[in-house]
Amino acid sequence: MSRWQEESTSIFPEPEVKAVETKVEVDPLMWQRLRFLTTDFAKYVYKPLCFQLHDGEKICGVVDLLHPESVLIKSAGEVVTALEINEIKEIWWGGKILPVRL
């Protein structure tokens, strides 16, 4: 239902504005792996980690903070990098792919 706006002697309908919410599908397995890596135990044991992106770039560090669609990676130099979870192709630890543990 639209609301009406009166202007001088004419009545004009007020335009309706609808918010569009977009939901990004995130790989649930990758999200679970990242969630595990947010624990203090994993931050201590599994380092250094390297996150290989789909474009071939590698970012090394630990998982600092996990959001529903993104993750913050903190490097050894205390530089924090924000990544979308869907950008991450694989997680490497000690020169090998980090095993999947749920």
FENDAZI-V126783 format. One line per field, one symbol per residue. ss: DSSP state (a for helix, b for strand, c for the rest). burial: I if it has 24 or more other ideal C-beta (glycine too) atoms within 12 Angstrom, else O. Layout:
BEGIN
ss->???
burial->???
END
This chain:
BEGIN
ss->cccbbbbccbbbbccccccccccccccaaaaaaaaacccaaaaaacccbbbbbccccbbbbbbbbbcccbbbbbcccccbbbbbaaabbbbbbccbbccccc
burial->OOOOOOOOOOOOOOOOOOOOOOOOOIOOOIIOIIOIIIOOOOOOOIIIIIIOOOOOOIIIIIIIOIOOOIIIIIOOOOOOIOIIIOIIOIIIIOOOOIOOOO
END
